[in-house]
Amino acid sequence: MRAKIGMVFLLCLFPGVCLAQDLQPFSARVSVSVSAHEKIKGLIKSYISSELQTVGGIVVTDVRPRWVLSIVALESETKGGLKLGVTLSTVVLEPFDNQYVVSLVSPKSKEGVSCFTSGLHRYSDHWISTGASQDLKTICEKIVTSFDSNHIKPAKDSWQKYIDTVQPRMNRATTP
C-alpha cells in the first residue's frame, strides 16, 4: 500500500517526466489469422501483412495484438471444377486484456478468473469481399483499406488528440 501511495506522490511531483514517456508515435499490433485452402492461405496472409506494413505504425504479430484480423476464404467453383472466384469473410476482433481484472481479485481467485477471462475478444467489425481469383491481391488491399479507415485511422486520430492535449501541459511542466 505504501508503495502505491509513494508512486502516486512521485507521479504528481514529476508529471513532465511521466508524460514525456507517453508521447511516442502511434503504434499498434495486428494479428492476421487466415483459414482457407492451403494454396491461397499463404497468399492471403502475405498480401494482408504486406499491405498492413505500408499503413505505418502497424506491427504484424501474434504477440499481444490490439486487433486480430480473422479471415475465412472460400474459392467457389462449378461441379466441373471451373473456378468462379473467391469470397473472403473478414472479422475484426479486439482481444480482452484480463491483467487488470485478475489483479483486482483475491490471490486464491486469480487462477480461476484468469482462466475464465483469457482468450476473450470483442467483436468489432465484419465484412464480406468477393472477386475473381486473379484479383486476390486487390481484394486483400481493399480489406486493409477498410480496416485502416474504420479502425486504425480513428485510433491514430485519437492518439494525436491525446498528444495535442498533453504536449502543452508537458511543456509547461518542464519549463522552469
C-alpha positions, 0 to 999 in steps of 0.5 A: 500500500505504501508503495502505491501511495509513494508512486502516486506522490512521485507521479504528481511531483514529476508529471513532465517526466511521466508524460514525456514517456507517453508521447511516442508515435502511434503504434499498434499490433495486428494479428492476421489469422487466415483459414482457407485452402492451403494454396491461397492461405499463404497468399492471403496472409502475405498480401494482408501483412504486406499491405498492413506494413505500408499503413505505418505504425502497424506491427504484424504479430501474434504477440499481444495484438490490439486487433486480430484480423480473422479471415475465412476464404472460400474459392467457389467453383462449378461441379466441373471444377471451373473456378468462379472466384473467391469470397473472403469473410473478414472479422475484426476482433479486439482481444480482452486484456484480463491483467487488470481484472485478475489483479483486482481479485483475491490471490486464491481467485486469480487462477480461476478468473484468469482462466475464465477471462483469457482468450476473450475478444470483442467483436468489432467489425465484419465484412464480406469481399468477393472477386475473381481469383486473379484479383486476390491481391486487390481484394486483400488491399481493399480489406486493409483499406477498410480496416485502416479507415474504420479502425486504425485511422480513428485510433491514430486520430485519437492518439494525436488528440491525446498528444495535442492535449498533453504536449502543452501541459508537458511543456509547461511542466518542464519549463522552469 
